[in-house]
Amino acid sequence: LVIGWALVAVGVLQALVTPLRFRELSESALWFCASGFLVAFTGAFNLLNLANTVRQPSLRRVCTLANGVVTVFFVAIATHRGAEPLHDPVSAVMIGASVLVTALGALRERRTFSNAS
């Protein structure tokens, strides 16, 4: 629950900070803002998945896929200069949280699939 809300907050914050970081509307500014929305929507998927009382397997799969995509982007962004260590502790925390949520979602998906068969 905490990680889901944290993803929503970080994503919304990133989208809101876009005009401060970029003084003009450019392709870079649009990508920066869009990636904030990606993170926020992924957090929202996680919150919906936690509140999924109907137990829709498709929602779990979409949530797990979204978590995996965000994890790949976090790693790519944090290491974009090659094999350098992470640029800041926030990147390490975001990658760790994203990996954890992805792994837990995949394990939950596997367990649900095993119980259904």
ZINOR-V391127 format. One line per field, one symbol per residue. ss: DSSP state (H for helix, E for strand, C for the rest). phi: phi as a letter, one per 20 degrees, with the letter a starting at -180 (. if undefined). burial: b if it has 16 or more other ideal C-beta (glycine too) atoms within 10 Angstrom, else e. A space follows every 10 residues. Layout:
ss: ???
phi: ???
burial: ???
//
This chain:
ss: CHHHHHHHHH HHHHHHHHHH HCCCCCHHHH HHHHHHHHHH HHHHHHHHHH CCCCCCHHHH HHHHHHHHHH HHHHHHHHCC CCCCCCCCHH HHHHHHHHHH HHHHHHHHHH HHHHHHC
phi: .ffgffffff ffgfffegff edfcfcffff fffffffgff ffffgfffff effemfffff ffffffffff ggfgffffdf eoeffgfbff ffffffffff ffffffffff ffffffe
burial: eebbebbbeb beebbeebee ebeeeeeeee ebbebbebbb ebbbbbbebe eeeeeeeeeb eebbebbbeb bebbbeebee eeeeeeeeee beebbebbee bbeebbeebe eeeeeee
//
